[in-house]
């Protein structure tokens, strides 16, 4: 199981308690892939989520940013409500209006439905959402094509009508995003519809019969530059990098692996191409991607947009916001961001370890009109270079250089204080780790402790745990999983919980107290013979310090103790570490 890799990470402070009202709405596509499912277990192996692909990525050339590892939210699991709440806090900080969930519906069969269903069922969530029907084949190649198809998408009129009937309850949700008071529905592949006009007309009838005023249908310009008017749609929306592939620089990157068969583009050239796109005769909602690199999935056949970063992204987004204000009616001023969390395709606003929250901050600055000064300097510099009078050009260039240097001096001072702050926070974080101390089994659990325990150590430092794993004992490690004993309430004040280690060579035993509990309804369902009160809060996520232990191989165990019962058990799993 994957989960959050930092115990303090998901408690994200909201910069603005109230959502600002902007005249342009930013909606980010949301991938619900980050939790185990029966289908993914069958197709990719037990416990598969997108994180497995993400962590396998490696650089293909000099300066290639891989792997892209998550920052604030860590390797999260979308089965946890607190993850969704933390994502929404970050999205609000960015100024986003809402999420657009990919909706996977195959002739009545849904997959990856849990995150959206949980989102809708959570009354505490007041963040707007809409859906995009990902109406293409589910392929092993991740391309929606007809090779190695895992789930077939068959478009027949009656099936398409059943789709709209199934989603009408979602469209009626008060949080659902509307355009001109009509629920907004995105269709990913108009080109796969057999009777697009008749289908859209049928959808409108079904919605009106269900009590909705109508429906606002938007076709995604994924594989075709569709004119929505030809098929009865209300609008189209861009879905870059689709339709935006210019500035090939594959031959220019340094130390590119010889067997690379993909394509590398220049992100900044794509941004300029987008900003110079003519205004079409139909309603077009613009699109943008913060970055793109699917080498985590496709490796040598990857599509990579190099030279991306928060600054060129902010410059691009600023231009699209200006376009929307100039060319679209107020309620149709929507920009789609691809994406909020497409980690395996390198397209994410969520914080990572390299840029932190820079994309979050850049999004809000562009939306609020507060652009990074360096971006403005770049724009001024590009304009100055077009001045034909040599003396005036040189004089203005000197002013730009001087102003930029002054800004860099200020930024250097700010970074110094930020570094000091991070060091202090890290030291405090390290001190919060639970340490393992030597103990004798009988002193805690008595001479004959019970052994009726169920447990599972699921992950270590954000990755799936495997027996015999070697870890560095010089640093703290983050462990997560669950353990329980029938008859003992995990979160009772009288219950103490422990993680145990036994040195394989010396036989010496060590223990660390496990603080706090986590809700695990999946365990409740799996161990249905055990009363819910004994299993529901059996989870844990905690930072541990190994600095007091000698290196070697250890057997892992768990223990619980209350006023009337003591239990402990050793597993067959081993962990090795060096100090």
JOFEN-V495026 format. One record per backbone hydrogen bond with DSSP energy under -1.0 kcal/mol. CO is the residue of the C=O (numbers start at 0). NH is the residue of the N-H. If there is no record, write none. Layout:
co=CO nh=NH
co=CO nh=NH
//
This chain:
co=5 nh=8
co=9 nh=11
co=24 nh=334
co=25 nh=96
co=25 nh=97
co=26 nh=336
co=27 nh=99
co=28 nh=339
co=29 nh=101
co=32 nh=34
co=33 nh=77
co=36 nh=40
co=37 nh=41
co=38 nh=42
co=39 nh=43
co=40 nh=44
co=44 nh=47
co=48 nh=51
co=49 nh=53
co=50 nh=54
co=53 nh=56
co=59 nh=256
co=60 nh=63
co=63 nh=65
co=68 nh=352
co=70 nh=73
co=73 nh=75
co=76 nh=79
co=79 nh=83
co=80 nh=84
co=81 nh=85
co=82 nh=86
co=83 nh=87
co=84 nh=88
co=85 nh=89
co=86 nh=90
co=87 nh=91
co=88 nh=92
co=89 nh=93
co=90 nh=95
co=91 nh=94
co=97 nh=27
co=98 nh=129
co=99 nh=29
co=100 nh=131
co=102 nh=133
co=103 nh=110
co=105 nh=108
co=108 nh=105
co=112 nh=116
co=113 nh=117
co=114 nh=118
co=115 nh=119
co=116 nh=120
co=117 nh=121
co=121 nh=124
co=127 nh=98
co=128 nh=176
co=129 nh=100
co=130 nh=185
co=131 nh=102
co=132 nh=134
co=132 nh=187
co=133 nh=135
co=137 nh=149
co=137 nh=150
co=138 nh=141
co=147 nh=139
co=150 nh=137
co=155 nh=159
co=156 nh=160
co=157 nh=161
co=158 nh=162
co=159 nh=163
co=160 nh=164
co=161 nh=165
co=162 nh=166
co=163 nh=167
co=166 nh=170
co=167 nh=171
co=169 nh=172
co=172 nh=175
co=174 nh=128
co=176 nh=183
co=178 nh=181
co=181 nh=178
co=182 nh=215
co=184 nh=217
co=185 nh=132
co=186 nh=219
co=188 nh=191
co=189 nh=192
co=194 nh=198
co=195 nh=199
co=196 nh=200
co=197 nh=201
co=198 nh=202
co=199 nh=203
co=200 nh=204
co=201 nh=205
co=202 nh=206
co=203 nh=207
co=204 nh=208
co=205 nh=209
co=206 nh=211
co=207 nh=210
co=215 nh=184
co=216 nh=233
co=216 nh=234
co=217 nh=186
co=218 nh=236
co=219 nh=221
co=223 nh=225
co=226 nh=229
co=227 nh=230
co=227 nh=232
co=234 nh=218
co=235 nh=284
co=236 nh=220
co=238 nh=241
co=240 nh=243
co=246 nh=265
co=248 nh=251
co=248 nh=252
co=253 nh=61
co=256 nh=259
co=262 nh=303
co=263 nh=248
co=264 nh=305
co=265 nh=269
co=266 nh=270
co=267 nh=271
co=268 nh=272
co=269 nh=273
co=270 nh=274
co=273 nh=276
co=282 nh=235
co=284 nh=237
co=285 nh=335
co=287 nh=337
co=291 nh=304
co=293 nh=296
co=293 nh=297
co=294 nh=298
co=297 nh=300
co=298 nh=301
co=299 nh=260
co=299 nh=261
co=301 nh=262
co=302 nh=293
co=303 nh=264
co=305 nh=266
co=308 nh=312
co=309 nh=313
co=310 nh=314
co=311 nh=315
co=312 nh=316
co=313 nh=317
co=314 nh=318
co=315 nh=319
co=316 nh=320
co=317 nh=321
co=318 nh=322
co=319 nh=323
co=320 nh=324
co=321 nh=325
co=322 nh=326
co=323 nh=327
co=328 nh=331
co=329 nh=332
co=331 nh=333
co=332 nh=24
co=334 nh=26
co=335 nh=287
co=336 nh=28
co=339 nh=349
co=340 nh=342
co=341 nh=344
co=341 nh=346
co=342 nh=345
co=344 nh=292
co=346 nh=341
co=350 nh=70
co=351 nh=355
co=354 nh=357
co=356 nh=360
co=357 nh=361
co=358 nh=362
co=359 nh=363
co=360 nh=364
co=361 nh=365
co=362 nh=366
co=363 nh=367
co=364 nh=369
co=371 nh=374
co=371 nh=375
co=372 nh=376
co=373 nh=377
co=374 nh=378
co=375 nh=379
co=376 nh=380
co=377 nh=381
co=378 nh=382
co=379 nh=383
co=380 nh=384
co=382 nh=385
co=383 nh=386
co=388 nh=392
co=389 nh=393
co=390 nh=394
co=391 nh=395
co=392 nh=396
co=393 nh=397
co=394 nh=398
co=395 nh=399
co=396 nh=400
co=397 nh=401
co=398 nh=402
co=399 nh=403
co=400 nh=404
co=401 nh=405
co=402 nh=406
co=403 nh=407
co=404 nh=408
co=405 nh=409
co=406 nh=410
co=407 nh=411
co=408 nh=412
co=409 nh=413
co=410 nh=414
co=411 nh=415
co=412 nh=416
co=413 nh=417
co=414 nh=418
co=415 nh=419
co=416 nh=420
co=417 nh=421
co=418 nh=422
co=419 nh=423
co=420 nh=424
co=421 nh=425
co=422 nh=426
co=423 nh=427
co=424 nh=428
co=425 nh=429
co=426 nh=430
co=429 nh=432
co=433 nh=544
co=436 nh=510
co=439 nh=442
co=440 nh=444
co=441 nh=445
co=449 nh=567
co=450 nh=452
co=453 nh=483
co=455 nh=481
co=457 nh=464
co=458 nh=479
co=459 nh=462
co=462 nh=459
co=465 nh=468
co=468 nh=575
co=470 nh=577
co=476 nh=543
co=477 nh=460
co=478 nh=541
co=479 nh=457
co=479 nh=458
co=480 nh=539
co=481 nh=455
co=483 nh=453
co=484 nh=487
co=488 nh=491
co=491 nh=494
co=495 nh=560
co=496 nh=513
co=497 nh=558
co=498 nh=511
co=499 nh=556
co=500 nh=509
co=501 nh=554
co=502 nh=506
co=507 nh=502
co=508 nh=438
co=509 nh=500
co=510 nh=436
co=511 nh=498
co=517 nh=538
co=519 nh=523
co=520 nh=524
co=521 nh=525
co=522 nh=526
co=526 nh=529
co=530 nh=533
co=531 nh=534
co=531 nh=535
co=534 nh=537
co=535 nh=519
co=537 nh=482
co=538 nh=517
co=539 nh=480
co=541 nh=478
co=542 nh=433
co=543 nh=476
co=544 nh=435
co=545 nh=548
co=551 nh=576
co=552 nh=503
co=553 nh=574
co=554 nh=501
co=555 nh=570
co=556 nh=499
co=557 nh=568
co=558 nh=497
co=559 nh=566
co=560 nh=495
co=564 nh=561
co=565 nh=449
co=566 nh=559
co=568 nh=557
co=572 nh=555
co=573 nh=467
co=574 nh=553
co=575 nh=470
co=576 nh=551
co=577 nh=472
//
